[in-house]
């Protein structure tokens, strides 16, 4: 591992790093020899990872990325580090029918899921392009591939993430750049996502009727391992259940897909 570190000497920035998928992404990156800057509203717990990887550096950066000025401040802070990987993982959803859900919460979510991700993707792609090296990994969702009645704004925000990342990555390939923007599209995971997005209700019971809930650490390891190596493909669907689901959504008539999503989301 020491030899790997001396060769890399590279930093990874991970947003939404304090728990769930983001935390396990930090852990996996450290196992690969990256130094890590973990970002969230309260990211101090990622410093515990220093105990497991004492030969690497772990920094935390506390900020609320739904305030877009903090995205610019984070980028400025990261200029002091040799950043070669950025994972835009921070995000949440606002559940409920569109006419009834909170506009303030939706706008806050849009700032985090879309505006901040857009800003950080733009700034780091520009920075990486100067050295013709680096990789931005955006966390989309299986929700990226269909509208989501009864969870409208979240599904729409993840569609933006997918469309943005895939298009940028194609531009980079056409320019013969070595920089990449990869979009990871997870399905249900064992996180507290629904505790924030779904009125405090747990996630597993709501997912079980539609998709199996995957182990978060296992998914983090598999998805990030692929995202760090993929050459040309702009997005990744990892896991058999997720691949089958995407295929079903493609095969079924669109109105049937909408009905399935609506019925599923309306039960929560």
LINQUI-V771285 format. One record per residue. N is the residue number from 1. RES is the residue in one letter. PSI is psi in whole degrees, 0 to 359 (999 if undefined). Layout:
N_RES_PSI / N_RES_PSI
//
This chain:
1_X_324 / 2_X_321 / 3_X_320 / 4_X_318 / 5_X_316 / 6_X_331 / 7_X_315 / 8_X_293 / 9_X_41 / 10_X_153 / 11_X_146 / 12_X_136 / 13_X_128 / 14_X_121 / 15_X_158 / 16_X_42 / 17_X_352 / 18_X_339 / 19_X_175 / 20_X_218 / 21_X_319 / 22_X_319 / 23_X_316 / 24_X_332 / 25_X_318 / 26_X_315 / 27_X_316 / 28_X_318 / 29_X_319 / 30_X_321 / 31_X_339 / 32_X_358 / 33_X_7 / 34_X_144 / 35_X_153 / 36_X_135 / 37_X_111 / 38_X_132 / 39_X_130 / 40_X_180 / 41_X_329 / 42_X_92 / 43_X_11 / 44_X_333 / 45_X_341 / 46_X_345 / 47_X_342 / 48_X_337 / 49_X_343 / 50_X_325 / 51_X_326 / 52_X_333 / 53_X_67 / 54_X_341 / 55_X_359 / 56_X_162 / 57_X_136 / 58_X_123 / 59_X_151 / 60_X_150 / 61_X_110 / 62_X_122 / 63_X_159 / 64_X_106 / 65_X_358 / 66_X_347 / 67_X_106 / 68_X_340 / 69_X_334 / 70_X_336 / 71_X_318 / 72_X_320 / 73_X_322 / 74_X_316 / 75_X_317 / 76_X_317 / 77_X_319 / 78_X_347 / 79_X_338 / 80_X_353 / 81_X_153 / 82_X_73 / 83_X_129 / 84_X_350 / 85_X_133 / 86_X_129 / 87_X_110 / 88_X_92 / 89_X_338 / 90_X_136 / 91_X_164 / 92_X_177 / 93_X_161 / 94_X_106 / 95_X_151 / 96_X_161 / 97_X_146 / 98_X_317 / 99_X_343 / 100_X_341 / 101_X_159 / 102_X_124 / 103_X_318 / 104_X_317 / 105_X_321 / 106_X_317 / 107_X_322 / 108_X_317 / 109_X_317 / 110_X_320 / 111_X_317 / 112_X_309 / 113_X_330 / 114_X_298 / 115_X_310 / 116_X_317 / 117_X_319 / 118_X_314 / 119_X_310 / 120_X_323 / 121_X_312 / 122_X_308 / 123_X_319 / 124_X_327 / 125_X_318 / 126_X_317 / 127_X_314 / 128_X_326 / 129_X_330 / 130_X_325 / 131_X_0 / 132_X_41 / 133_X_135 / 134_X_164 / 135_X_127 / 136_X_128 / 137_X_114 / 138_X_135 / 139_X_107 / 140_X_229 / 141_X_161 / 142_X_339 / 143_X_348 / 144_X_338 / 145_X_2 / 146_X_150 / 147_X_157 / 148_X_77 / 149_X_136 / 150_X_359 / 151_X_44 / 152_X_309 / 153_X_323 / 154_X_310 / 155_X_318 / 156_X_321 / 157_X_324 / 158_X_333 / 159_X_321 / 160_X_314 / 161_X_315 / 162_X_310 / 163_X_319 / 164_X_307 / 165_X_317 / 166_X_320 / 167_X_316 / 168_X_316 / 169_X_322 / 170_X_319 / 171_X_317 / 172_X_319 / 173_X_316 / 174_X_329 / 175_X_1 / 176_X_33 / 177_X_152 / 178_X_357 / 179_X_144 / 180_X_148 / 181_X_113 / 182_X_132 / 183_X_121 / 184_X_135 / 185_X_82 / 186_X_154 / 187_X_209 / 188_X_132 / 189_X_159 / 190_X_77 / 191_X_181 / 192_X_23 / 193_X_314 / 194_X_340 / 195_X_330 / 196_X_326 / 197_X_342 / 198_X_52 / 199_X_34 / 200_X_1 / 201_X_146 / 202_X_165 / 203_X_318 / 204_X_316 / 205_X_333 / 206_X_330 / 207_X_330 / 208_X_334 / 209_X_344 / 210_X_312 / 211_X_148 / 212_X_145 / 213_X_126 / 214_X_151 / 215_X_127 / 216_X_315 / 217_X_318 / 218_X_316 / 219_X_318 / 220_X_313 / 221_X_312 / 222_X_314 / 223_X_319 / 224_X_325 / 225_X_317 / 226_X_318 / 227_X_330 / 228_X_344 / 229_X_336 / 230_X_139 / 231_X_310 / 232_X_328 / 233_X_134 / 234_X_345 / 235_X_159 / 236_X_130 / 237_X_110 / 238_X_133 / 239_X_136 / 240_X_315 / 241_X_322 / 242_X_320 / 243_X_320 / 244_X_318 / 245_X_315 / 246_X_320 / 247_X_317 / 248_X_317 / 249_X_329 / 250_X_325 / 251_X_318 / 252_X_150 / 253_X_145 / 254_X_319 / 255_X_329 / 256_X_319 / 257_X_315 / 258_X_318 / 259_X_317 / 260_X_314 / 261_X_317 / 262_X_312 / 263_X_319 / 264_X_311 / 265_X_329 / 266_X_342 / 267_X_342 / 268_X_999
//
